[in-house]
Amino acid sequence: FISIQAFPALLDLPQDLEVSGVSCGSRHTAVVTRGGELYTWGWGKYGQLGHGDSASSDQPRRVEHLVAEGLRAEEVVCGPWTTYVRVLE
């Protein structure tokens, strides 16, 4: 079950993270941090959260694939069921 939040809500991200960008799809959200990490949450049925599965999540989760590949997220844009990320190697 994923809750639908129709109004702005505070995020529970680790305290030392500074968000530099955010994008919302129709049912998911993504943020890029100043440190180049990508966090996503929401509906994940089509893999749009980037966690290698189709699981949904109410809590922001770091996209570990980018970290494992040594990629730094610079910008994120969410579509209805997609997420596009500009990265630096």
C-alpha distances in whole Angstrom, upper triangle without the diagonal:
4,6,10,13,16,18,19,18,20,18,19,21,23,26,29,27,28,26,29,27,23,22,19,18,16,13,14,16,19,22,25,27,31,31,29,26,23,19,16,13,10,9,11,12,16,16,17,16,19,18,19,16,13,10,8,9,9,12,15,16,20,21,23,25,27,28,29,31,33,31,31,28,30,29,25,24,21,21,19,18,20,21,25,26,30,31,34,36
4,7,9,13,15,16,15,16,15,16,18,21,24,26,24,25,23,25,23,20,18,15,15,13,9,10,13,16,18,22,24,28,28,27,23,20,17,13,10,7,7,10,11,15,15,15,14,17,16,18,16,13,10,7,7,6,10,12,14,18,19,21,23,25,26,28,29,31,29,28,26,27,25,22,21,18,18,16,15,18,18,22,23,27,28,32,33
4,6,10,12,13,12,14,14,15,18,21,23,26,24,25,23,25,23,19,18,15,15,13,10,11,13,16,19,22,24,28,29,27,24,21,18,15,11,8,9,13,15,18,18,17,16,20,19,22,19,16,14,10,9,7,11,13,16,20,21,24,26,27,28,30,32,33,31,30,27,28,26,23,22,19,19,17,17,19,20,23,25,28,30,33,35
4,6,9,11,11,14,14,16,19,22,24,27,25,25,22,24,22,18,16,13,13,11,8,10,12,15,18,22,24,27,29,27,25,21,18,15,12,9,10,14,15,18,19,17,16,20,21,23,21,18,16,12,12,9,13,14,17,21,22,25,27,27,29,31,32,33,31,30,27,27,25,21,20,17,17,15,16,18,19,22,24,27,29,33,35
4,6,7,8,11,12,14,17,21,22,25,23,23,20,22,20,16,15,12,13,12,10,11,12,15,17,21,22,26,27,26,24,21,18,15,12,10,12,16,18,20,21,19,18,21,22,25,23,20,18,15,13,10,13,14,18,21,22,26,27,28,29,31,33,33,31,29,26,26,24,21,20,17,18,16,18,19,20,23,24,27,29,32,35
4,7,9,13,14,17,20,23,25,27,25,24,21,23,20,17,16,13,13,12,11,13,13,17,18,22,24,27,29,28,26,23,20,18,15,13,15,18,20,22,23,20,20,24,25,27,26,23,21,18,17,14,16,17,21,23,25,28,30,30,31,34,35,35,33,31,27,28,25,22,20,18,18,16,18,20,21,24,25,28,30,34,36
4,6,10,12,16,18,22,22,25,23,22,20,21,19,16,15,13,15,14,13,14,14,17,18,21,23,25,28,27,25,23,20,18,16,15,17,20,23,24,25,22,21,25,26,29,28,25,23,20,18,15,16,17,21,23,25,29,31,30,31,34,35,35,33,30,27,27,24,22,21,19,20,19,21,22,22,24,25,28,30,33,36
4,7,9,13,15,19,19,21,19,18,16,18,16,13,14,12,15,15,14,14,12,15,15,18,19,22,24,24,22,20,18,16,15,14,17,20,23,25,24,22,20,23,25,28,27,25,23,19,17,14,15,15,19,21,23,26,29,28,29,32,33,33,30,28,24,24,22,20,19,18,19,19,21,22,21,23,23,26,28,31,33
4,6,10,12,16,16,19,17,17,15,18,16,14,15,13,16,16,15,14,12,14,14,18,18,21,23,23,21,19,16,15,13,13,17,20,23,24,24,21,19,23,23,27,26,24,22,18,15,12,12,13,17,19,21,25,27,27,27,30,32,31,29,27,24,24,22,20,20,19,21,20,22,22,21,23,24,26,27,30,33
4,7,9,12,13,15,14,14,13,16,15,13,15,15,18,19,17,15,13,14,13,16,16,19,20,21,19,18,15,15,14,15,18,21,24,26,24,22,20,22,23,26,26,25,22,19,16,12,11,12,15,17,20,23,26,25,25,28,30,29,27,25,22,23,21,20,20,20,22,22,23,23,22,24,23,25,26,29,31
4,6,9,10,13,11,12,11,14,14,12,14,14,16,18,16,13,11,12,11,13,13,16,18,18,16,14,11,11,11,12,16,18,22,23,22,19,17,19,19,23,23,22,19,16,13,10,8,8,12,14,17,19,22,22,22,25,26,26,24,22,19,20,19,17,19,18,21,21,21,21,19,21,21,23,23,26,28
4,7,8,11,10,12,12,16,16,14,17,17,19,21,18,16,13,13,12,14,14,17,17,18,15,14,11,12,11,14,17,19,23,24,22,20,17,19,19,22,22,22,19,17,13,10,8,8,10,12,16,18,21,21,20,23,26,25,24,22,20,21,21,19,21,20,23,24,23,23,21,23,22,24,24,26,28
4,6,8,7,9,9,13,14,13,16,16,19,21,19,16,13,12,10,12,10,13,13,14,12,11,9,11,11,14,18,19,23,24,21,20,16,18,17,21,21,22,19,17,14,12,9,7,9,10,13,15,19,18,17,20,22,21,20,18,17,18,18,17,19,19,22,23,23,22,20,21,19,21,21,23,24
4,6,6,9,11,14,16,16,19,20,22,25,22,19,16,15,13,13,11,13,13,14,12,13,11,13,14,18,21,22,25,26,24,22,18,19,18,22,23,24,21,20,16,15,11,10,10,10,14,15,19,18,16,19,22,21,20,18,17,19,20,19,22,22,25,27,26,25,22,23,21,23,22,23,24
4,6,8,11,14,16,17,20,22,24,27,25,22,19,17,14,14,12,13,13,15,14,15,14,16,17,21,24,25,29,30,27,25,22,23,22,26,27,27,25,23,20,18,14,13,14,14,17,19,22,21,19,22,24,23,22,20,19,20,21,21,24,24,28,29,29,27,25,25,23,24,23,24,26
4,7,10,13,16,17,20,22,25,28,26,23,20,17,14,13,10,10,10,13,12,14,14,17,19,22,26,26,30,30,27,26,22,22,22,26,27,28,26,25,21,20,17,14,15,14,17,18,21,19,17,21,22,20,20,17,17,18,19,20,23,24,28,30,29,28,24,25,22,23,21,22,23
4,6,10,12,13,17,19,22,25,23,20,16,14,11,10,6,7,8,10,9,11,11,14,16,20,23,23,27,27,24,22,19,19,20,23,25,26,24,22,19,18,15,12,13,11,14,16,18,17,15,19,20,18,17,14,14,15,16,16,19,21,24,26,26,24,21,21,18,19,18,19,20
4,6,9,11,15,18,21,24,23,20,16,14,10,9,5,6,8,10,10,11,12,15,17,20,24,24,28,28,25,23,20,20,21,25,26,27,26,24,21,20,17,14,15,14,16,18,20,18,17,21,22,19,18,14,13,13,14,15,18,19,23,25,26,24,20,20,18,18,17,18,20
4,6,8,11,14,17,20,20,17,13,10,7,6,4,6,9,9,9,10,10,12,15,18,21,21,25,25,23,20,17,18,20,23,25,25,24,22,19,18,16,12,14,13,15,17,19,17,17,21,21,19,17,14,12,11,11,12,14,16,20,22,22,20,17,17,15,15,16,17,20
4,7,11,14,17,21,21,18,14,11,8,6,5,5,9,9,10,10,12,14,17,19,22,23,26,25,23,20,18,19,21,24,26,26,25,23,22,21,19,15,16,15,16,18,20,17,17,21,21,19,16,13,10,9,8,10,13,15,19,22,22,20,16,16,13,13,14,15,18
4,7,11,14,17,18,15,11,8,6,5,7,8,11,10,11,10,11,12,15,17,19,20,23,22,21,17,16,17,19,22,24,24,23,21,20,19,17,14,15,14,15,18,19,16,18,21,21,20,16,13,10,8,7,7,9,11,15,18,19,17,13,13,11,12,13,15,19
4,7,10,14,14,11,7,6,4,6,9,11,14,12,12,10,10,10,12,14,16,17,20,20,18,15,13,15,18,21,22,21,21,18,17,16,15,12,14,14,14,18,19,17,19,22,22,21,18,15,12,11,8,7,8,9,12,15,16,14,11,12,11,13,15,18,21
4,7,10,11,9,6,5,7,9,12,15,17,15,14,11,11,10,11,12,14,15,18,17,16,12,12,14,17,20,20,19,19,17,16,16,16,13,15,15,15,19,19,18,20,23,23,22,19,17,13,12,9,6,5,6,9,11,12,11,9,10,10,13,15,19,22
4,7,8,6,4,6,9,12,15,18,20,18,17,13,12,10,10,10,11,13,16,15,15,11,11,14,17,19,19,18,17,15,14,14,15,13,15,16,16,20,20,20,22,25,25,25,22,20,16,16,13,9,8,6,8,9,10,10,9,11,13,16,18,22,25
4,5,5,6,8,12,14,18,21,23,20,18,15,14,11,10,9,10,11,13,12,13,9,10,13,16,18,18,16,16,14,14,14,16,14,16,17,17,20,20,20,23,25,25,26,22,21,18,18,14,11,8,5,5,5,7,7,8,11,13,16,19,23,25
4,6,8,12,15,18,21,24,26,24,22,18,16,13,12,9,9,11,12,12,14,11,12,16,18,20,19,16,16,14,15,14,17,16,18,20,19,23,23,23,26,28,28,29,26,25,21,22,18,15,12,8,7,5,7,9,11,14,17,20,23,26,29
4,7,11,14,18,21,24,25,23,21,17,15,11,9,6,5,8,10,11,12,10,10,14,16,18,16,13,13,10,11,11,13,13,15,18,17,21,22,22,24,26,27,28,25,24,21,22,19,15,13,10,9,7,8,10,11,15,17,21,23,27,29
4,7,11,14,17,21,21,19,17,13,11,7,6,4,5,7,10,11,11,8,8,11,13,15,14,12,12,9,9,9,11,10,12,14,14,17,18,18,21,23,23,24,22,21,17,19,16,12,11,8,9,8,8,9,9,12,14,18,20,23,26
4,7,11,13,17,18,16,14,11,8,6,6,6,9,10,14,14,13,10,8,11,13,16,16,15,14,11,10,10,10,9,11,12,13,16,17,17,19,22,22,23,20,18,15,16,13,10,9,7,10,10,11,10,9,12,12,16,18,21,23
4,7,10,14,15,13,10,7,6,4,7,9,11,12,15,15,13,10,8,10,12,15,16,16,15,13,12,12,11,8,9,10,10,14,15,14,16,19,19,19,16,14,11,12,10,7,8,7,11,12,12,11,8,10,10,13,14,17,20
4,7,10,11,10,8,6,5,7,9,12,15,15,19,18,16,13,11,12,14,18,19,19,18,16,14,14,12,9,10,9,10,14,15,14,15,18,19,18,15,13,10,10,9,7,9,10,14,16,16,14,11,12,10,12,13,16,19
4,7,8,6,6,5,7,9,12,15,18,18,21,20,18,15,13,13,15,18,20,21,20,19,17,17,15,11,12,10,10,13,14,12,13,16,16,15,12,9,6,7,6,7,10,12,16,18,18,16,12,12,9,10,10,13,15
4,5,5,5,7,8,11,14,18,21,21,24,24,21,18,16,16,17,20,22,23,22,21,19,19,16,12,12,10,12,14,15,13,13,17,17,15,13,10,8,8,9,10,14,16,19,22,22,19,16,15,12,13,12,14,16
4,5,8,10,12,15,18,22,25,24,28,27,24,22,19,19,20,23,26,27,26,25,23,22,20,16,16,13,15,16,18,15,14,18,18,15,13,10,9,8,10,12,16,18,22,25,25,22,19,17,14,14,13,13,15
4,6,9,12,15,19,22,25,24,28,27,24,22,19,18,19,22,24,26,25,24,22,23,19,16,15,12,13,14,15,12,11,15,15,12,11,8,8,9,12,14,18,20,23,26,26,23,19,18,15,14,12,12,13
4,7,10,13,17,20,23,22,25,24,21,18,16,15,16,19,22,23,23,23,21,22,19,15,14,11,11,12,13,9,9,13,13,10,8,5,5,6,9,11,15,17,20,23,23,20,16,14,11,10,8,9,11
4,7,10,14,17,20,19,22,21,18,16,13,12,13,16,19,20,20,19,17,18,15,12,10,7,7,9,10,8,7,11,12,10,9,6,6,8,10,11,14,16,19,22,21,18,14,14,11,11,10,11,13
4,7,10,14,16,15,18,18,15,12,10,9,11,14,16,17,17,16,15,16,13,9,8,6,6,8,10,8,9,12,13,12,10,8,6,9,9,8,11,12,16,18,17,14,11,11,9,11,10,12,14
4,7,11,13,13,17,17,14,12,8,9,10,14,15,15,14,13,11,12,9,6,5,4,6,9,11,11,11,14,16,16,14,12,10,12,12,10,12,12,16,17,16,14,11,13,11,14,14,16,18
4,7,10,9,13,13,11,9,5,8,9,12,13,13,12,10,8,9,8,5,6,7,7,11,12,12,14,16,17,18,16,15,12,14,13,10,11,10,13,14,13,12,9,12,11,15,15,18,20
4,7,8,11,13,11,9,6,10,10,13,13,11,10,7,5,6,6,5,6,9,10,13,15,16,17,19,21,22,20,19,16,18,16,13,14,12,14,14,12,12,11,14,15,18,19,22,24
4,6,9,11,11,9,8,11,12,14,13,11,9,6,5,6,8,8,10,13,13,17,18,19,21,22,24,25,23,22,19,21,19,15,15,12,13,12,11,12,12,15,17,20,22,25,27
4,6,8,9,8,8,11,12,14,11,8,7,5,7,8,11,11,12,15,15,18,19,20,22,23,24,26,24,24,21,23,20,17,16,12,12,11,9,11,12,16,18,21,23,26,28
4,6,5,6,6,8,9,10,8,5,5,4,7,10,12,12,12,14,13,15,16,17,20,21,22,24,22,22,19,22,20,16,15,12,13,11,8,10,11,14,16,20,21,25,26
4,6,7,9,11,11,11,8,5,6,7,10,13,15,16,15,17,16,18,18,20,23,23,24,26,24,25,22,25,22,19,18,14,14,12,8,10,13,16,18,22,24,27,28
4,5,8,9,11,10,8,6,9,10,13,16,18,17,16,17,15,18,17,18,21,22,22,24,22,23,21,23,21,17,16,13,12,10,7,8,10,13,16,20,21,25,26
4,5,6,7,7,6,5,8,9,12,15,16,15,13,14,12,14,13,15,18,18,18,21,19,20,18,20,19,15,15,12,12,12,8,8,9,12,14,17,18,22,23
4,5,8,9,9,8,10,10,12,14,15,13,13,13,11,14,13,14,17,18,18,20,18,18,15,17,15,12,11,9,9,9,6,5,6,9,11,15,16,20,21
4,6,8,8,8,8,8,9,11,12,10,9,10,8,11,11,12,15,16,17,18,16,16,14,16,15,12,12,10,11,12,9,8,7,10,11,15,16,19,20
4,6,7,9,10,11,12,15,14,12,10,9,6,9,8,9,12,13,13,15,14,14,13,15,14,12,13,12,13,14,11,9,8,10,10,13,14,17,18
4,6,8,8,10,10,14,13,11,8,8,6,7,7,10,12,12,13,16,15,16,15,18,17,15,16,15,17,17,14,13,12,14,13,17,16,19,19
4,7,9,11,13,17,16,15,12,12,9,9,8,11,13,13,14,17,16,18,17,20,20,17,18,17,18,18,15,13,13,15,15,18,18,20,20
4,6,9,11,15,15,15,13,14,11,12,12,15,17,16,18,20,20,21,20,23,22,19,19,17,18,17,14,14,14,16,17,21,21,24,24
4,7,10,13,15,15,13,15,13,15,15,17,20,20,21,23,22,23,21,24,22,19,19,16,16,15,12,12,13,16,18,22,22,25,26
4,7,10,12,13,11,14,13,15,15,18,20,20,22,24,23,23,22,24,23,20,20,17,18,16,13,14,15,18,19,23,23,27,27
4,7,9,10,10,13,13,16,17,19,20,21,23,25,23,23,21,24,22,19,18,15,16,15,12,14,14,18,19,23,23,27,28
4,5,7,8,11,12,15,17,18,19,21,23,24,23,23,20,23,21,18,19,16,17,17,15,15,15,18,19,23,23,26,27
4,7,9,13,15,17,20,21,21,23,25,26,25,24,21,23,22,19,19,17,18,17,16,17,17,20,21,24,25,28,29
4,6,10,12,15,18,18,19,21,23,24,22,21,19,21,20,18,19,17,19,19,18,18,17,20,20,23,23,26,27
4,7,9,12,15,15,16,18,20,20,19,18,16,18,17,15,16,15,18,18,17,17,15,17,16,19,19,22,23
4,6,9,12,12,12,15,17,17,16,16,14,17,17,15,17,16,19,19,17,16,14,16,15,18,18,20,21
4,6,9,9,9,11,14,14,13,12,11,14,15,13,16,16,19,20,18,17,14,15,13,16,15,17,18
4,6,6,7,9,11,12,11,11,10,13,14,12,15,15,17,19,17,14,12,13,11,14,12,15,15
4,5,5,6,9,10,10,11,11,15,16,15,18,18,21,22,20,18,15,16,14,15,14,15,15
4,5,5,6,9,9,11,11,15,16,15,18,18,20,22,19,16,14,14,12,14,12,14,13
4,5,5,6,5,7,8,11,13,13,16,17,19,22,20,16,13,13,10,11,9,10,10
4,5,5,6,7,9,13,15,15,19,20,23,25,23,20,17,16,13,14,11,11,10
4,6,8,10,12,16,18,18,21,22,25,27,24,21,19,18,15,16,13,13,11
4,5,9,11,15,17,17,20,21,24,26,24,21,18,17,14,14,11,11,8
4,7,10,13,16,17,20,22,25,27,25,22,19,17,14,13,10,9,6
4,6,9,12,13,17,19,21,24,23,19,16,14,10,10,6,6,5
4,6,9,11,15,17,21,24,22,19,15,13,10,8,5,5,6
4,6,8,11,14,17,20,19,16,12,10,7,6,4,7,9
4,7,11,14,17,20,20,17,13,11,7,5,5,7,10
4,7,10,14,17,17,14,11,8,6,5,7,10,13
4,7,10,13,14,11,7,6,4,6,9,12,16
4,7,10,11,8,6,5,7,9,12,16,19
4,7,8,6,4,6,9,12,15,18,21
4,6,5,6,8,11,14,17,21,24
4,6,9,11,15,18,21,25,27
4,7,10,14,17,20,23,25
4,7,10,13,16,20,22
4,7,10,13,16,19
4,7,10,13,16
4,6,10,13
4,7,10
4,7
4
